[in-house]
Amino acid sequence: MTHGSELTDSQQKLLKIFRSEFVLITPGKGKFPKSFEMGGATPAESPRHRVDFDYSFFVAKYEVPQNLWEAVMGNNPSRWKGPRNSVEELTFAEAQKFCKTATDMMRAAGIIHKNQQIRLPSESEWEYFARAGTTTAYSFGDDEKLLGDFGWFTGNAAGNDPPVGVKKPNAWGLYDIHGYLWEWCTDTGSDSYESAPNDGSAQIKQNAKTRVLRGGSWKDKADKLTSSYRYIVPADLTDDAVGLRCILTTK
C-alpha cells in the first residue's frame, strides 16, 4: 500500500482537491426529504417503491477526472484525453479498484479519517442524489428542451471532450448527473424492483456478472438521461461513454 509520506506533491494535491469536491448529502434536513419514491415508467424501473435513508454521506461533485485517476492508478485508459475530462473505458472492477486504492492513499495521507472509505454508490443512493428532492423526470423538471443546459447527450455532444463541470449542476451542486458518462453503481441489477431494498443498500443477485449504470451519456438520447433510467450491462464492459462518480462514507 502507498503510504502518505510516499505520495508525490502532485498526488497529494489532486487527492486534497478530490476531498474538497465532495458534497454532503443530508436526507431529512432542509428541503431534502428523508425518503423518496424510486423508479419510473419502464418495466425495469418498476414497481416504484419508497426508499428511506437514516444516514448522511458525501458525493463527489464531479465524475472522476483523468488526472485524478492517473494519480491514483498510474495509467489513463481514456479514449478522449484531457486532464479534467472524465475518465472512461473502465470496467466495474477497475472502478472499484480505484475506490479502494484512493481510500488507502487518502487514509495514509490523513486526507480522510481511518473510518471513512471511498466507494461506488448504490442505485438508490445514486437516484436520491440525482433527483435532489424532485419527483420529475430530470432534476431540473420534465422539459427535455432544457437538458442541454445540464448535460451532454446526442443533442449537443460530439464526444467525451469537455472537462467536468461545464454544465449547470442539480440542486445538490452535483455536475454532469444527466449525460456526459454513464456511472457505475454497486448493484448487480434485476429485471425489476420486485425485491429491491428500501434502506439505500444495493440490490445484489448472487453470481451475477452484470452491474448497473446510471445517468446516460454523450452517446444517448434524452430518454436515457432521466433520474430513474437504469442500464444493466456486463460488469466487464468498457466503453468511452462509461465512467464513475464516487461517494465517501463512514464504515
C-alpha positions in Angstrom: 0.0 0.0 0.0 1.2 3.5 -0.7 1.9 5.5 2.4 1.0 9.1 2.8 4.7 10.1 3.1 5.4 8.3 -0.2 2.9 10.3 -2.2 4.3 12.9 -4.6 3.3 16.5 -4.3 1.1 16.2 -7.3 -0.7 13.1 -5.9 -1.2 14.9 -2.5 -2.6 18.0 -4.3 -5.0 16.1 -6.5 -6.3 13.9 -3.6 -6.8 17.0 -1.5 -8.8 18.6 -4.3 -10.8 15.4 -4.7 -11.7 15.5 -1.0 -12.6 19.2 -1.2 -15.1 18.5 -4.0 -17.3 16.1 -2.0 -20.8 17.4 -1.2 -22.5 16.3 2.0 -25.9 14.7 1.3 -28.2 15.1 4.2 -31.5 13.2 3.8 -34.2 14.6 6.1 -32.6 18.0 6.5 -33.7 21.3 5.0 -35.7 20.9 1.8 -34.4 17.4 1.1 -36.6 14.5 2.2 -35.5 11.6 4.3 -37.3 9.2 1.8 -38.2 9.3 -1.8 -40.1 7.2 -4.4 -37.6 5.3 -6.5 -38.4 4.2 -10.1 -40.1 5.2 -13.3 -42.4 4.1 -16.1 -40.4 1.3 -17.8 -40.6 -2.3 -16.5 -37.0 -2.2 -15.3 -37.8 0.8 -13.2 -40.9 -0.8 -11.7 -42.5 -1.1 -9.2 -42.0 2.3 -7.8 -41.1 2.0 -4.2 -40.1 4.1 -1.2 -36.5 4.2 0.0 -35.7 5.6 3.4 -32.3 6.9 4.5 -31.2 7.0 8.1 -27.6 8.2 7.2 -25.8 11.0 5.5 -23.0 10.6 3.0 -20.7 12.6 0.7 -20.9 12.6 -3.1 -18.2 13.8 -5.5 -19.3 17.0 -7.2 -17.8 15.6 -10.5 -17.2 12.3 -12.2 -13.6 11.2 -11.6 -11.4 13.2 -13.9 -8.4 11.7 -15.8 -5.7 13.5 -13.8 -7.0 12.1 -10.6 -7.4 8.6 -12.0 -3.8 8.7 -13.3 -2.5 9.9 -9.9 -4.2 7.0 -8.1 -3.9 4.2 -10.7 -0.8 5.2 -12.7 -2.5 4.9 -16.1 -5.2 6.6 -18.2 -7.4 4.2 -20.2 -9.5 7.0 -21.7 -10.1 7.5 -25.4 -10.9 11.2 -25.1 -7.8 12.6 -23.4 -7.9 15.7 -21.2 -6.7 16.1 -17.6 -10.1 17.3 -16.3 -12.2 15.2 -18.7 -14.0 12.4 -17.0 -12.1 9.1 -17.2 -13.7 6.4 -19.3 -13.0 2.9 -20.8 -13.0 1.2 -17.4 -14.7 -1.9 -16.1 -16.7 -2.2 -12.9 -13.8 -4.0 -11.2 -11.4 -1.2 -12.2 -13.8 1.4 -10.8 -13.9 -0.5 -7.6 -10.1 -0.8 -7.5 -9.8 3.0 -7.9 -12.1 3.5 -4.9 -10.1 1.1 -2.7 -6.7 2.5 -3.8 -7.9 6.1 -3.3 -9.2 5.1 0.1 -5.9 3.6 1.1 -3.9 6.6 -0.2 -6.1 9.2 1.4 -6.2 7.4 4.8 -2.4 7.1 4.8 -2.0 10.8 4.0 -4.6 11.9 6.6 -6.9 13.4 4.0 -9.8 11.2 5.2 -10.4 9.6 8.5 -9.4 5.9 9.1 -13.1 5.0 9.4 -14.0 6.7 6.1 -14.0 5.0 2.7 -14.4 6.0 -1.0 -16.8 3.7 -2.8 -19.3 3.5 -5.6 -22.9 4.4 -4.9 -25.8 2.0 -4.7 -28.6 2.6 -7.3 -30.9 4.1 -4.6 -28.2 6.4 -3.3 -27.5 7.5 -6.9 -31.1 8.2 -7.7 -31.6 10.0 -4.4 -28.8 12.5 -5.0 -29.6 12.7 -8.7 -33.2 13.7 -8.0 -32.2 16.2 -5.4 -35.6 16.3 -3.9 -37.5 16.3 -7.2 -40.1 13.9 -8.5 -39.8 14.9 -12.1 -38.1 13.1 -15.0 -35.0 15.1 -14.6 -33.5 17.0 -11.6 -34.5 20.3 -13.3 -38.1 19.3 -14.3 -39.8 17.4 -17.1 -38.9 19.6 -20.0 -36.2 17.8 -22.0 -35.7 21.0 -24.0 -33.7 22.3 -21.0 -31.5 19.2 -21.0 -28.7 20.9 -23.0 -28.2 23.3 -20.1 -27.5 20.5 -17.7 -25.9 17.6 -19.6 -24.0 16.3 -22.6 -26.0 14.0 -24.8 -26.6 13.3 -28.5 -28.2 16.7 -28.9 -25.1 18.7 -28.1 -22.0 16.4 -27.8 -19.7 15.0 -30.5 -17.6 13.1 -28.0 -16.4 12.9 -24.4 -14.5 16.1 -25.0 -15.3 18.8 -22.4 -13.9 19.0 -18.9 -16.1 18.2 -15.9 -18.5 20.8 -14.5 -19.2 22.8 -17.7 -23.0 22.5 -17.5 -25.4 23.5 -14.7 -25.5 21.4 -11.5 -28.5 19.9 -9.8 -29.9 21.3 -6.5 -27.2 19.5 -4.5 -24.5 21.2 -6.6 -23.6 17.9 -8.5 -22.5 18.3 -12.1 -23.0 16.0 -15.1 -25.6 13.9 -13.4 -27.5 13.8 -16.6 -25.4 12.7 -19.5 -21.6 13.0 -20.2 -20.7 9.5 -18.9 -22.7 6.5 -17.6 -21.7 6.0 -13.9 -21.1 2.6 -12.3 -23.3 1.5 -9.3 -22.7 -1.4 -7.0 -26.0 -3.1 -7.7 -25.9 -6.3 -9.9 -29.3 -5.4 -11.2 -32.5 -7.3 -11.6 -35.2 -7.0 -14.3 -37.4 -5.1 -11.9 -37.5 -3.7 -8.4 -39.7 -6.5 -7.1 -37.2 -7.4 -4.3 -35.3 -4.1 -4.1 -34.1 -3.0 -0.7 -35.7 0.1 0.8 -32.8 1.3 3.0 -30.3 2.7 0.5 -28.4 -0.5 0.1 -27.6 -2.2 -3.2 -29.7 -4.8 -4.9 -27.3 -7.8 -5.3 -28.0 -11.1 -7.1 -25.8 -14.0 -6.3 -23.3 -14.9 -9.1 -24.4 -12.1 -11.3 -22.0 -11.0 -13.9 -23.8 -7.7 -14.5 -23.8 -4.3 -12.9 -26.0 -1.2 -13.2 -25.1 2.1 -15.0 -26.9 5.3 -14.3 -27.2 8.8 -15.8 -26.9 8.3 -19.5 -24.0 9.6 -21.6 -22.9 11.8 -24.5 -23.9 8.9 -26.8 -27.5 8.7 -25.7 -30.8 10.4 -26.4 -32.8 12.3 -23.7 -34.9 9.4 -22.6 -31.9 7.6 -21.2 -30.7 10.6 -19.2 -33.6 10.7 -16.7 -33.1 10.4 -12.9 -34.7 6.9 -12.9 -33.3 5.2 -16.1 -31.2 2.2 -15.4 -28.9 0.3 -17.8 -27.9 -3.3 -16.8 -24.6 -4.3 -18.5 -21.8 -6.8 -18.3 -19.5 -5.9 -15.4 -16.5 -6.2 -17.7 -17.9 -3.7 -20.2 -15.5 -0.9 -21.3 -16.8 2.0 -23.3 -15.8 5.6 -23.9 -19.2 6.6 -22.5 -18.7 4.8 -19.1 -17.0 6.4 -16.1 -17.6 6.7 -12.4 -18.6 9.0 -9.6 -17.5 8.3 -6.0 -19.2 8.7 -2.7 -17.5 9.0 0.7 -19.0 7.2 3.7 -18.2 6.2 7.2 -17.7 2.4 7.6 
